[in-house]
Amino acid sequence: MRKLPPLGSLRAFEAAARHMSFRNAADELGVTPTAISHQIKILEEICGQPLFRRRPRPLELTRAGERLFPALRSGFDLFASAIATASPRVSHKRLRVTSPNAFASRWLVPRLPRWREAYPKIPLEIIGTDAVLDLRGGDADIAIRYARRMPLDLSGKEIFRDTFFPVCSPELLTTARRPIKRAADILHYPLIHFDWMNRDRDAPTWSRWLAIARSIDPTIPETNKAWDLSFREELHAIDAVTAGEGIAILSDVVVGRELKSGVLVKAHDLSLPGYGFYVLHAPHHPEQPSIEAFSAWLRTVT
């Protein structure tokens, strides 16, 4: 017979670890931050060790918390997906899903056969666009948004966050015969750039990557090479990298399949933090059960 901690403690820990905030976890679960703290203390007593470092701020997971969180997150996502599958409330209407172009093309579309296998009676319409569609106005049922923080005017959850690395084709390194042993070696190659439409000054660009690299190694020269080859669209930059035309700073989520298969490789280990991918919908949407099924599926598919 399984001996499990109270479900409330597990839910409180999973929500707090996902948000890295007791207050945001409390808002999600409809309780007070004090109640979240109490439930987590119960779980820590059962585990026999702290799961969070509470001081100094910001909140951080301990090593034990880092081991526990992925298992609980996957477990709750699987529960949600299974319940959504079994629910007679799930309708068979088409769901309109809007997503950034690069994410739709490189991540979502290759996984759609698994959605059809799991939910054959719920068709999807994928709207790949970098424009922000009006969910409250009915432009789409679900939006996968890419942002620093969760939009406050919509309901939803963060599904994952990405990290950016210099990425290239392995053939580029073989052909050039210039090994990259330090950050400065990357300057021997063409650098591929693409526009960040949100104009975020902390966006993971070559300029920012080189600035951080110089803070580690001041001998790296100043250069204008960040503009060697420039594209408006991220997808075109990815195509250029795949074709061996240079190195770009790319998301480990968007090009994850290419990195796993070896079509692309990391040119250097220095990384930049990315953003969160959020699955969002208008509050009280009439297709809520189907939306929850899609959200749970997104968080479990790899």
N, C-alpha and C positions, 0 to 999 in steps of 0.2 A: 504494500500500500504506500502511495506517495505521501511524503510529509512536506507540505508546501507552506511558506509564510502566508499571512493574510493577503488576500487579493488587493485590498486597499493599500497596503504597504508597497506591493509590487507596482501598482498603477501610479502611486505617488512618486516612487523612485524613477520609473520610466519616463514620466512626464517631466519631472525636474531635470533629469539628465538630458533629455531631448532639447528642452528650452534653455538649459543652464540657468534656470531662474525658478525659485520657489513661488514667486508671485505669478509668473506666467503659467506655471503648472496649476496653481490654485484657480486661476481664471478658466483654464481649460476644463478642469474637473468640477468646477462649481463649488469649491470649498475655500477656506481661508488659508493664507500662507502658514499660519500657525498649525493648522491641521496637517498640511503637507509635511512640515518639519517633524511633527509628532509621529506620523506614519513612517517617515524615513528613519527616525530614531528606533522605532520598533524593529525595522528590518536590519539596521546596523547591530542591534543587540542580538538578533538571531544569527547574523553573519559573524559576530564576534570582532568586528573591526569597522572603522569609519568607511563610508562610501563616498563622501564629499569632503573636500578641504574648504571650510567655510570662511577662513581668514588667511591672508587678507583677500579682499575682493579682487577680481571677480570669482564667482563660484567655479570650482574645478573638481573633477572626479579624482579619487585616489586610484591606485593601481587596481585594487579590488573592485572599485566601481567601474573602471574601464573594462574589466573582464565580464562583469555582470550585465552591463547595459546592452551590448549587442544581442545577447541571448534573449533578454526580455523584450527588446524592441521587435526582434524577428518573431517571437512568440505571440505578442499581441497583434502584430500585423497578420499573422497566419490565422489567429482566431477571428479577426475581423473579416478576412477574406472568406473563411469557411462559413461564417454566419451569413454573410451577404449572399453567398452561393445558395444556401439553404432557404433563404427568406422568400416567401411567396410575394412579398411586396416589391421585389425587383421587377421593373417593367422591361418591356422589350423595345422601347422607343430608342431611336438613334441618339447617341450622346455626341454633342459637338465639343471637341477638345481643341483649344488653342494653345500653341506652344511656340517658343522661339525656334526659328528656322533650323539652326544647327542642331539643337537638341532633338527636334522632330526627325530630322534626316538621319542623324548618326546614332541616336539612342532609341527613340521611341519606335520608329517605323520597323527596324529590324526585329523588334520584340513583339509586334502585333500578332504574329501567328500564335503566340502563347496566350494572348488575350482571347482570340477566337476559340482556342481549344478550351479555355476555362469558362468563357461566357459566350457560347455560340449564338445566343439569341439576343445579344445586345450589340448592335452594330455601332461603329464609331465613325465620325467624320473628323479627320485631322485637319486643323487649320494652322498651317505653318506660317507664322508671321512674327516679326519683331515689334509690330505695333501692339499697343495695349488695348485690347477690345473691352467693351463695356458689358460685363457680366450681368449687372443689374438691369441693363437695357435689353438683354436677351441676345446679344451678339454671339454668345457661346454658352454652353452649360458649365464647362470646366475650363480653367486656365492653369497651365503650368507656367508660373512666373519665376523669373530669375532675378533675385534682389538681395540686398544686404540683410533686410529684415522683413518679417511677415507684414504684408499690407493690413492695415487696421480696419478697413471698411468691408472686408470679406471674411468668409469662414474658410477654414482649411488647415493644412499642416505642412510643415517642412518634411520633404521626403529624403533629401540628402544635401550635402554641400560638396563643392569641388575644390581642387587645388590645381594650380597652374605650374607647368614645368616647360623648359625649352625642349622641344620635340622635333625630330627629323626622321627622314628615311634612313635606314641602315646603309643603303647603297651610297648615300651622299658621303658618309664618313669613309666608306671603303674606296670610293673613287678619288676623293680628295687626298687620302692618305695623310691626313693631319689629325692625330688623336687629340681629343679634348680632355686634358688632364686638370685644367683649372679654368675658371670663368673667362679669363682673358683670351683663351684659345678659341672661344666661340666667335670672336671678332674676325677670325680668318674666313668665316663663312657668310654668305648672304643672310641677312635677317629679314624675316617676313612679318609684316605688320598688318593689322586690320582695325577698322574703326570701332570705338566703343561709343555707341549712340547715346548712352546715359551721361557721358562727359564726367564720369566719376574720376576725381583726381587720384584716387587710390586704386584705379583699375589695374589689373595685372598686365601691364605693357612692357615692352623692351626698355623704355626709359626708366621705369620703376625698378625693373629687374637689375639693370646695370647700375643704378644708384645704390641698391643694396649690396651688389657684388663689390662695388668700390669701397663701401664701408667696411667690408671684410678684407679686401685687398686693394689698398690705395694706389698700387702701381698700374691698375687697369686704366688705359688712356681714355680721355674724353673722345667721343666720336659721334658722327652723324649717321652711323650705319643703321640706326633704328629705322631709317627710311629707305633702305635698300630696295625693298619691294613692298608695295602697299596695296591693300584691297579694301573696298568698302564692306564687303560681306565676309563674315567669318568662314563660311563654307568654302569660298574661293581660296582663302588662305590655307585651309586644310587640304584642299586639292593640290595646291602648289607644293606644300610640304610633302605630301604623299608622292608627288611626281619628282621629288628630289631637288627642288629648286632652292631650298634654303631651310632655315630653322625658324620656328615660330613658338611663341609662348601660348600653349594650348591647355584646355581643361582636361583633367584626367577622367572626367565623366563623359564628356562629349566624344573623345577619341579613345575611350577605354577599350573598345573591342579591337581597335588597331594596335594599341599597346600590348594587349594580351596575346594577339596573334603574331606579333613581331613585324607587322607591316610598318609600324612606327616604333621608335625607341626614344627614351629620354636621353637628351644630349648632355645634361648636367643635372645634378641633384638639388641645386638651389631652387626652392619653390616659392610661390606667392600664394597667399590665401585667396580663394575665390568667393563665391556667393552661395546663397541657398536656393534650391529648387523647391518651390511651394506649389502644392496642388490646391486650387482655390475654387470657390463657388459662391453664389449669392446666398445669403441666409434664407432658410426655409424654402429651399428650392423644391419644386414638386417631384423631381426625380432623385430625391435624396438617397434612397436605398441603392440605386444604380451608381450614383456618384461615390458613395461610400465603398461600393465594390471596386470601382476603378481606382480609387485612392489606395485602398488596401493592396490591390494587385500591384500598383506602381512600387509600393514600398517593399514588396517581397520578391519581385522579379529581379534577376541579375543579368 
